[in-house]
């Protein structure tokens, strides 16, 4: 797809889909989008999905100390009275939340790749992903560490002096050291680097043709020259085959190491099994961006995919319980991991379909400024909520032991979201950190950016696009995508009405 919204014909090879699409493209002329199709209206569904995903992550972490089936390898400040409801909610979210993030990250990574080219794309990702990771590693990870150690002191697992010495008896600190919830950022950066390396290697090996310098014919005319529908059919079949192959790779990886999902692999560097499994969804998002007809299919089948994904979630959680309890042996392990992969793909595709279907809806609560503000704040919520949740869990266990665990989950979620939102408003939005984290210009202090529909902004649309793209693939790809749409950096098929 060019930045002007016309898709060039694709070659049948998988990497050929990205050959002509990953070249740096000139920025389009600055124009004011029509008031009837503003960026916020066209992408309201993705803003809504971004907010919902952020809340789901907080709920997932809020359920951690109350799981009836504790997650292997997961350390937490305190563990409290287990709850079957919290257990089902937590594991249900766990099966598909990261695949959803990564699929949308891939979906929005391709236009960013187009805008910057290979080297510019990697450089941009280094700044926008590794920068926040370094910031959070310096500021938030120490908060995480000492929150966890405080809980262990209260639980009697370590002596108070250990908080100063950080010298623990063998086995006590297993699972403590690593990037905690921030693992997603450096995994995503390495996915971007790997995608660029794969395409560059294909070019070097000559397996992908260089694009012709002459203008490409439109897809319908091109299809007619080769036999009407035959090329499209081959492209769609090829894409379905590649997605099936990705699902197979994910299943084999998960069957070999179920702890990728049914556990927590905590480390400072990517764990190979986790990196491969999660990477299949990122590549899936890239393929969706490369083939608009398949994304259109997710729009049409959004309801069956979503309902099927929810049903598969219930089955997958039940089978996962059996594996966690040590029942069933290898057959149950294979079945549980297969259903988990089906759950992740169907639910993620269904939710992407729903998000793209709502891009043309204009109710005020969907396209309004409040929703865009919440979407802009979600990256900060992701960064800061983790130690806050841990402290709330400690307080609830010490000062409110009589409360039901389900109520504790609600309280922890609400307080963590409130604290994260307040700190975004008071500390982040009014600081230089806001631009660094990719906060859209309309919410930054001192910005002269006008609200959508108010005419030209004194800030260039190129800058608006960069601000939006800053977090486009930072927090699961669910950025304020309005700037991308205005500047032509958005996949054109996301802005089309659903069929």
N, C-alpha and C positions, 0 to 999 in steps of 0.2 A: 504493500500500500504506500502510495506517496503521501506526502503531507497534505496534498490537495484532495485526498479522499478517493483516488482511483487505484484499484488493485491491479498490479501487473499479473500476467499469466504465470502460474507456478510450474516448476519442473517437478517431475514425479519423485525424485530423490528427496529424502526427508530434509537434508541440510540445504537443498536447493530452495526451500521455502524461505530461508533467511538470507540467501546470498545477495539478492538485489534489495532486500528489505532492511538490511542492517548497514547500509551506506549512509554517511552523514547527508542530511537533506537541508537545503536552504530554507530559512524561515519564511513563512508566507507573509504576504502583505498584511499590515495591521488594519483590521476592519472591525466594526462594531457588530456583534451578533444580533440577529433580530430579537426583538423583545419577546416574541412568541416562542423562542427556542433557546433561551439562555442556558449557559453551561450548567448552572445549578439545577435547572429543570431537567435537562437531559440526563444528568448523572445523579439525580436524587436517590435512586435505588442503591447506588454504590456507597453514597454517604450513609444511608440507612444501614446497609450491611456492615459498614465499617464500625459504626456505633454499636450495633448488636454484637459484632465479633469481640470488640473491646470489653463489653459487659460480660460476655461468655467467658473470656479469659479470667476476669476477676472472680466470677462465680466458681470456675474450676479451682482456682487457688483457695477460695473461701471454703470449699468442701474438703480440702486435703486432710485436716486433722480428724475428720468425722467419717472417713471411709471405713466401711465394714470389711472391705477387701483392700488393705493398704497397698500402695504402689511400691513394688520392689525397687530398692535403690534410692527412694525419696526420703530425704531427711527433712524434718520440720521442727520449729521451735518447741511446740508441745503437741501431744496427741490427746484427744478428748474422747468423750463417749461416742461410740459409732452410731451411725444412722443409716438404715436401708435406703431412705429417700435421698439423703446426701450422697450415698454411695452410687445410686443409679444415675443421679444428675451429673456427678463428677466424671464417672467413667463414660457416660454418654457423650459429654462434651469432648473428652479426651480422644475418642476414636476419630473425630473428623475436624477438629478446630484448626490444627496446623496444616493439614492438607488444603483446607479452604484458603487459609492465608497464602500458602505458597502457589496455589493455582492462580489466584488473582494477581499475585506478584509477577508471575510469568506473563499473564495477560497484558499487564501494563508496562512490563519491561521492554517489550518489543518496540513500541513507539519511541520510548526514551533512547533505545539503541539506535533507531533510525535518525533521531535528531542529532546525536553526538558522534556517530560512527564508533568503530571498535575501541580505539584508544580513549576517546572522549567519554564513552560509556563507562569503561572501567574506572577512569579517573573520577567521574561523577559519582559512581557507586562507592568508591573509596571514601570520598568526602562525606557523602550523605549517609553511609552506613557505618563505616569504621569511626567516623567522627563522633556521632552519638554514642557508639559503643565505648569509645575511650572516655567520653564524658561520664557515662553511667558507671564505667568500671572504677573511676576515681571517686565519684560521689555516692553512688547508690550501692555498689557491691560491698563497701565497708559497712554501710548501714545494715545490709542483709546479714553480713557475717556476725556482727555484734547483736543483732536481734535474735539470731539463731542461738548464739552462745548464752544470751540472757535467759532464753527459754530453757536451755539445758541446765543452767544453774538452778533455776526454779524447780525443774523436774528432778534435780539431784543427780544428773548424769555426770556433771563435771564440777570441780571446785571453782569458787569465784576467782581464784588467782590464775586459773587457766585462761581467763579472758584477757589477761595481760601477757602471759608467756606464750600462749598459742601452742603449747607443747602438750600433746594428748597421749594417753595410753594407746597402744596398738588397737586398731579397729574402731576406736571411739569416733574418729573424724572421717570414717569412710563415707563417701558421698557428700562431704561438706565442701570440697574445693572444686571450683569450676565457675563458669559464667552464669550460673543460675538461670533465670528466665531470659537472659540476654543472648543465649546461644543462637536464637533465630537470626540475629543481625549478621554475625560472621558466617553462618551457614549460607545466608542469602547472598552475601558478597562473593563467596567462593562459587556459588552457582552461576552468578553473572560472569565471573572470570572463566569458568569452565565452558559456558556457552560460547563465549567469544573465541576461546582457544579451539573449540571443536570446529567452528565455522572457518576460522583461519587455517586450520590444518586441512580441512576439506578443499579450500581454495588452493593451498600449496600442492596438494596431491592431484589437483586437476579434476576432482570428481564433481565440481560444480561449474557450470559455464558462467562466464562473465556476462552481465546484462548488456543487451544491445544498446548502442547510444541513441538509436532512433526511438521516437515515441512509441509506446506499446499500444496495441489495439485494445479496445474494451473487452472484458471477459466474454460477453455474449457473442460478439463478432468472431473472436478467437476460437470459441467453441464451435461455431458454425463451420469454420474452415477445416477443422479436424474431424467433423462428424458430430452433429449436434448432440450435446449432452455426454458424449463419450469421455471427453477430457475431464469434465466436472465429476462424472461418475468415478473415474479412476482416482482423481484427487481425493474425493470423499472416502472411497474404499481404502486408499493408502493411509489417510488420517485415522480412520477407525482402526486399521491394523496397527498403526503406531501407538495409539492410545491403549489398545489391548495388550500390546507388547510392554508398555510401561506398567500396566496393572500387573502383568505376569512377573516382571522384575520386582515390583514392590511386594508381591505375595511371596516369592521365593526368599527375598531378603527377610521379610517379617517372619516367615516360617522358620528360617534358620536362627533368627534372634528375636523372639517375641518381645523381649524387653524394650525394643524400639518404641512400641506403643504400650504394652502391658508392663511398664516399668519406667524408670528415669535414669538415663545414661548421662551422668554429670561429669564434665571435663572442661578443660580450657581450650582444647583443640577438637575439631570435628571427629566424632566417632564414625568410622567407616560405614557400619550398617545403618546407622541413623541418617547419615548424609546421603546414602544411596536411596533409601526408602523415601525420605522427604523430597529428594531431588526429582523423583518421578512426577510429582505434582507440579513442580515448577516448570519442568519441560512440557507437561500437559498444558499449562497456561500459555506457554509460547506457541504451541501448536494451535490452540484455539485462536490466538491472535493472528496466526498465519492463514487461517481458513475461515472466512466469515460465514460460510454456509453451515459449518458445524456449530458455530455459536448461535446461529439462527435456529438450529435444531434444538439447542438447549432452551431457547425461549419457548418454542412450541411445547416442549415436553417438560417444562419446569415443574408443573404440578405432579405428574407421575414420578419424576425423578426425586422430588423432595419427599413425597409420601413414601416412595420406595426406600429412600435413604433413612427416613425415620423408622420404618419397620425393620430395616436391616440393623439399625442401631440397637433396637431392643433385643434382637436375636444375637448380635455380636457381643453386647454386654453380658447376656446370659451365658454364652459360650466362654467368654473371657473369665467369668467367675469360676467356671469349671476348671479352666486351665490354671488359674491362680490357686485354686484349692488342691491342685495336684491330681485331678481326676481325668480319665479318658486317654491318657498317654498320647502317642503320636497322632492317631486319627483325630482326636479332639483338637490338638494343636494345629493341624493342617486346616481343619474346618473353621476354627475360630479365627485364624489369621486370614483365611479366604473371605469370610464374611466381613471382617474388618476392612479389607481392601475394597470390597464392594460398597460398604457403607461410606467410606471416605470419598470414593469417586462419584457415586450417585448423588449423595447429599451436596457435595461441593458443586457439581455441575448443575444441580437443581437450583441452588441458591444463586449461582452466577446467572442462570437463566432468569430467575425472578428479578434480580437486580437490573439486568439489562432491559427487562420488560417495563420496569417502572421509570425508565429514563424519559418517557414522553408524558408522564403524568404530572399534573401541576397543582395538586392540593397544597394549600399554604403550609400545612404542617410537615409536608414532605420536602417542598422546595424552599422552605423558609430559612431565614438567617439562623434561627436557633439550631436547626439540624446541622447546618454547615459549621456552626461554632463547635457543636459536640464532636463532629467528625474531625475538625482541626485539633481538638484537645486529646483525641484518642491515643495519639502516639506518646504524648506525655503520660497519659494514664498507664499505658503499657510499661513505660520505663520506671515509674515511681511507685506503683501500687504494691509491689511485692513485699518490701520490708514493712509497709504500713499494715498489710494483711497479717503478717507475722506478729506484730505488736498487738493488734486487735485480738488475735487468738490467745495470746498470753493473758491479756486483761480479762477476756471472757472466762477463761478457765479459772483464774485466781479470784475474780470478784463476782462472777455470776455462774458458779458451777451448777446451780439448780435449773438453769434455762435449758429448754429442749435444744438438741443440736441443730435441728432445722431452723429454729429461730436464730441461733448463733450464726448460721450461714447467711441469713438475710441481713443481720446486723453488720457482720463483717463486710459483706458486699456493699451495703449502703454507705457505711462510714468510709471505706476505702475509696469509693467513687466520689463521695463528697470531698474528702481531703484532696484527692488528685485534681478534681475540678477547681477547687479553691486555690491550690498552689499554681495551677496553670494560669488562672486569672490574675492572681496577685503577683506572682514571681516570674513566670515564664513569658506570658503574652506581652508584658511591658519591658522585656529585656532583649538584648541581642541574641539570646539563645533561641528565641522564637523563629527568627529567620533561619538560623542554623539548623533547626529541627524541621524546617519546611512549612512552618505555619503560614497559611495564605495571608497575603498582604492586607486584606480587608479587616483582619483581626489583630494586626500588630499595632502597637502604640506609635502614634505619629504618622501612620501611613496615610497617604493622600488617595489611596485606592477607593473608588466609589463602589457602591453596591451594584450588583448586576442589574442591568436595565437602565442605569442612570446616565448612560452615554460613555464617552471615552474617559479612560482613567489617565491621571497625570503620570502614573507609573506605566511603563511600556508593557505590552502584553507579553513580550519575550521574558521580562522579569517575572511576571505573574505566572507564566508557564514553568519557569525554573522553580519558583516557590512551591507550586503545586507538585511538580515532579520530585521535589526534594524528599517527600515522604511517600511518593507513589509506590515504590517497592520497598519502603522502609518498614512499615507496619502492615505486612501482609498485602501490600499493593493497594490498600484501601485508602488512598490519599484523597485530599480535596482535588478532584479531577477536573474541576471547572476550568482552571487555567490551562490545562492540557487541551481541553476541547476548544477553547477560544483561540489557541495558538496553532491548532492543527496537529498537535502532538498526540491526539487521541485516536485509537482505531476507529475508522469511520463507521464501521458496522455497529459500534456501541451506541451511536447517536441516531440510528435509524429506528423508526417505529417498529414494534413487533408485528409480525405477520398475523 
